[in-house]
Amino acid sequence: MKTLEDVGEVGIVKWLIETFPTESPDIILGNGHDAAVVSIPDKVALKTDTLVVSEMLSGVGYSDVGWKAIVACISDLAAIGAKPLFCTLSFSSPRSLRFSRFKQIFMGVKEALTYCKTRFVGGDLSESHDIVITVNAAGSAPNPVPRTGGKPGDYIAVSRPFGLEPLGLRHLLGKITLDENLAKLSTSSFLRPVPEVDYGQRLASLAGVHACTDSSDSLSISLSNMLGGKLDAHLIRLPAHPSIEGLGPGVVEDLVLNGGEEYALVYAYDPRYDRALVKSLSKIRRSRMVIGRLSEGRGRIFVRTPAGEKIVIPAGWRQFQSR
């Protein structure tokens, strides 16, 4: 089995150039040059995201790693309503990594870029103890939607149900036992999350959409970020995926509010634009799921229960804190 050391930098770069061709009128210089030069219309959106793999989790394929590295970055562009166009990628790993596994990672990268209609135009290779993938994406954002622009009275909505992706992760970690069908559905959802690129652009096209963020860290953290310490969120329902409802109230609530990994969109909009939003989303065969409203406040999240409202403490993934 050839390793990266066996193939060498020249061989690796040659394979990348052949695998990711960049002939296009809007790519002046692409793969194989010291830097990429592209032509981007309108306002430019930029995003960087890093994925670190210290140990491969059982059940996770190397192509899944490549897919997720791209999706994590592109999802943040989707959250502001940007159209992703180009990306560069920095890849670091041990020299002992098998070249076949390197190619699997980049096949996952290619699949995700094709899905997102985004082109790879270059990057960097280096050596490290872990596999580290840093993706830099650029896109067009004529009408960017901020994270913290919500207003009192706005509806809070999400682009799709929550809970499957974190359930899949917990199953892979051996923290929960599932029947075969739910295990397959949840793990595939975790391994191949989908960024809401088209959905985000629809939101950005409407003046009544005031705030938006993605839910990769958790719904409660997304809401907390959106509130900015100046608004309160009052949730009238939890956007639980139908497949997880049989797991019990406590488990479902934890998965939906604190699980993360969904890469769905969480947004706030003026109720007067509801009909226009529904009509716009129907053109891409999608809908909105209203889960609550915003009010003046100080950054609290309330969830309605049979006994009344209770305050939710935001939980999920926090860099440098979560384990």
C-alpha positions in Angstrom: 0.0 0.0 0.0 1.5 3.3 -1.1 1.6 6.1 1.5 1.8 9.9 1.0 5.6 9.5 1.6 5.8 7.0 -1.2 3.9 9.1 -3.7 5.5 12.4 -2.7 4.4 16.0 -3.0 4.8 16.2 -6.8 2.8 13.0 -7.3 0.0 14.2 -4.9 -0.3 17.6 -6.6 -0.4 16.0 -10.0 -3.3 13.8 -8.9 -5.1 16.8 -7.4 -4.7 18.8 -10.6 -6.0 15.9 -12.7 -8.9 15.2 -10.3 -10.0 18.9 -9.9 -9.7 20.5 -13.4 -10.3 24.3 -13.4 -10.9 25.3 -17.0 -13.5 28.0 -16.8 -13.9 31.6 -18.0 -14.3 32.8 -14.4 -11.1 31.0 -13.2 -8.1 32.9 -14.4 -5.6 30.8 -12.5 -6.6 27.6 -10.7 -5.0 24.5 -9.5 -1.2 24.2 -10.0 -0.3 27.9 -9.5 1.0 29.7 -6.5 -2.4 31.3 -5.9 -5.8 31.2 -7.5 -7.3 34.1 -9.4 -11.0 34.1 -9.9 -13.7 36.5 -11.0 -16.5 37.0 -8.5 -19.6 39.3 -9.1 -21.4 41.4 -6.5 -20.4 41.4 -2.8 -17.9 38.7 -1.8 -18.6 36.3 1.1 -15.6 34.6 2.7 -15.5 31.7 5.2 -12.9 29.5 6.7 -13.6 26.2 8.6 -11.3 23.5 10.0 -11.9 19.8 10.6 -9.5 17.9 12.8 -9.4 14.0 12.8 -7.3 12.6 15.6 -8.8 9.2 15.4 -11.2 7.6 12.9 -14.5 6.7 14.4 -15.8 3.2 13.6 -18.4 3.4 10.9 -17.0 6.6 9.4 -15.5 6.4 6.0 -12.6 8.6 4.7 -14.9 10.0 2.0 -17.3 11.1 4.7 -14.5 13.1 6.3 -14.0 15.0 3.0 -17.7 15.6 2.6 -18.1 17.0 6.0 -15.1 19.3 5.8 -16.7 21.0 2.8 -20.2 21.1 4.1 -19.2 22.6 7.5 -17.7 25.6 5.6 -20.4 26.0 2.9 -23.2 25.8 5.5 -22.0 29.0 7.0 -22.1 30.7 3.6 -25.7 29.4 3.2 -26.6 30.9 6.6 -26.0 34.4 5.2 -27.7 33.7 1.9 -24.5 33.5 -0.1 -24.0 31.5 -3.3 -20.8 29.5 -2.9 -18.5 29.6 -6.0 -14.9 28.7 -5.2 -12.9 27.1 -2.4 -9.3 26.4 -1.5 -8.2 23.7 0.9 -5.3 23.1 3.2 -4.6 19.4 3.9 -2.2 18.2 6.6 -1.7 14.6 7.7 1.0 12.1 8.7 3.2 11.0 5.9 2.2 7.4 6.7 -1.4 8.0 5.6 -2.2 5.6 2.8 -2.5 7.3 -0.6 -5.7 5.4 -1.2 -7.3 6.9 1.9 -6.1 10.4 0.9 -7.9 9.9 -2.5 -11.0 8.7 -0.6 -11.0 11.9 1.4 -10.7 14.0 -1.8 -13.4 12.0 -3.5 -15.7 13.1 -0.6 -14.5 16.6 -1.1 -15.3 16.4 -4.8 -18.8 14.9 -4.2 -19.6 17.7 -1.7 -18.3 20.5 -4.0 -20.4 19.1 -6.9 -23.5 19.0 -4.7 -22.8 22.6 -3.7 -21.9 23.7 -7.2 -18.6 25.0 -5.9 -15.2 24.6 -7.5 -11.9 23.7 -6.0 -9.2 26.1 -7.2 -6.1 25.2 -5.1 -4.7 24.8 -1.7 -1.8 23.6 0.4 -0.2 20.3 1.6 1.7 19.9 4.8 2.6 17.2 7.4 1.1 16.9 10.8 0.3 14.4 13.5 -3.5 14.4 12.9 -5.5 14.8 9.7 -6.4 18.5 9.5 -8.5 19.9 6.7 -9.0 23.7 6.5 -11.5 24.9 3.9 -11.6 28.5 2.6 -14.8 29.3 0.6 -15.7 32.3 -1.4 -19.1 33.2 -2.8 -21.5 35.9 -4.0 -23.7 37.6 -1.4 -25.7 40.5 -2.9 -28.1 40.5 0.1 -26.4 39.0 3.1 -28.5 38.1 6.1 -26.8 38.8 9.5 -26.9 36.5 12.5 -28.3 39.1 15.0 -30.8 41.2 13.1 -33.9 39.7 14.7 -36.7 42.0 15.9 -39.3 41.7 18.7 -42.4 40.0 17.2 -40.5 38.0 14.6 -41.3 34.4 13.9 -38.5 31.9 14.7 -38.4 29.2 12.0 -36.1 26.3 10.9 -35.5 24.8 7.5 -36.0 21.2 8.5 -36.5 18.9 11.5 -33.8 18.3 14.1 -32.4 15.3 16.0 -31.4 12.7 13.5 -27.8 13.8 13.0 -26.8 13.9 16.7 -28.7 10.6 17.2 -26.5 9.0 14.5 -23.3 10.3 16.2 -24.4 8.9 19.6 -25.1 5.6 17.9 -21.7 5.5 16.3 -20.1 6.3 19.7 -22.0 3.4 21.3 -24.0 5.7 23.6 -27.4 4.5 22.4 -28.8 1.3 20.9 -31.2 1.7 18.0 -33.1 -0.6 15.7 -31.6 -1.3 12.3 -33.7 1.2 10.3 -33.3 4.1 12.7 -29.6 3.3 13.1 -29.1 3.4 9.3 -31.2 6.6 8.8 -29.5 8.5 11.6 -25.9 7.5 10.9 -26.3 8.4 7.2 -27.8 11.7 8.2 -24.8 12.4 10.5 -22.2 11.2 8.0 -23.6 13.1 5.0 -25.3 16.3 6.3 -26.7 18.6 3.6 -26.0 22.4 3.5 -29.0 24.6 2.9 -27.5 26.6 0.0 -30.7 27.1 -2.1 -32.8 27.7 1.0 -30.4 30.4 2.3 -30.5 32.2 -1.0 -34.3 32.2 -0.9 -34.2 33.7 2.6 -31.8 36.4 1.5 -34.1 37.4 -1.4 -36.8 38.5 1.1 -36.6 41.9 2.9 -38.6 40.5 5.8 -35.9 37.9 6.9 -34.0 39.7 9.6 -31.5 37.0 11.0 -30.2 33.6 10.1 -27.6 31.1 11.4 -26.8 27.4 10.9 -27.3 24.8 13.6 -24.1 22.8 13.5 -23.4 23.4 17.2 -27.0 23.0 18.4 -30.4 24.6 18.2 -30.0 26.2 21.6 -26.6 27.7 20.8 -27.9 28.9 17.4 -30.7 30.7 19.2 -28.5 32.1 21.8 -26.2 33.5 19.1 -29.2 35.0 17.3 -30.5 36.7 20.4 -27.4 38.6 21.0 -28.3 39.2 24.7 -31.0 41.7 23.6 -33.9 39.4 22.7 -35.7 36.4 24.2 -36.9 33.4 22.3 -40.2 31.8 23.1 -40.5 28.3 21.6 -44.0 26.9 21.1 -42.7 23.6 19.7 -39.6 21.6 19.2 -38.7 20.8 15.6 -38.2 17.1 16.2 -37.8 14.7 13.3 -40.7 12.2 13.3 -38.4 9.3 13.4 -37.0 10.2 16.9 -40.3 10.9 18.6 -40.5 7.4 20.1 -37.3 7.8 22.1 -39.0 9.5 25.0 -39.6 13.2 25.9 -36.3 13.8 27.7 -34.1 12.2 25.0 -36.0 14.0 22.2 -35.7 17.4 23.9 -31.9 16.9 24.5 -31.3 15.7 20.9 -33.3 18.6 19.4 -32.0 21.4 21.6 -28.5 20.3 22.4 -27.4 17.7 19.8 -26.1 19.8 16.9 -24.6 18.4 13.6 -27.8 19.3 11.6 -26.5 22.1 9.4 -30.1 23.3 9.1 -30.9 27.0 9.1 -32.5 28.8 12.1 -33.9 32.2 11.2 -36.2 35.0 12.2 -38.6 36.9 10.0 -41.4 39.4 10.0 -44.8 37.5 10.2 -46.1 39.9 7.5 -43.8 38.2 5.0 -45.0 34.7 5.8 -47.0 34.3 2.6 -44.2 35.6 0.5 -41.8 33.2 2.3 -44.0 30.2 1.8 -44.4 31.1 -1.9 -40.7 31.6 -2.5 -39.7 28.3 -0.7 -42.3 26.4 -2.7 -40.4 27.1 -5.8 -37.6 24.9 -4.5 -40.1 22.4 -3.0 -39.4 23.4 0.5 -41.3 24.9 3.5 -40.7 26.6 6.7 -41.3 25.2 10.2 -42.3 28.0 12.7 -41.2 27.1 16.2 -41.7 30.3 18.2 -41.3 34.1 18.4 -38.9 36.7 19.5 -39.6 39.3 22.2 -37.6 42.1 23.9 -35.4 40.5 26.5 -31.9 39.6 27.6 -30.9 36.5 25.7 -33.1 33.9 27.3 -34.6 30.9 25.6 -38.0 29.7 26.8 -39.7 26.4 25.9 -43.4 25.9 26.4 -44.3 22.8 28.6 -47.6 21.6 30.0 -46.7 23.4 33.2 -45.8 26.6 31.5 -42.6 28.1 30.1 -39.2 26.9 31.3 -35.8 28.5 30.6 -33.3 26.5 28.5 -29.6 26.7 29.2 -27.8 26.7 25.9 -25.7 23.5 25.4 -23.9 21.9 22.5 -20.4 22.1 21.1 -18.2 24.9 22.3 -14.6 25.2 21.0 -12.0 24.9 23.8 -14.6 23.8 26.3 -16.6 20.8 25.1 -15.2 17.3 25.4 
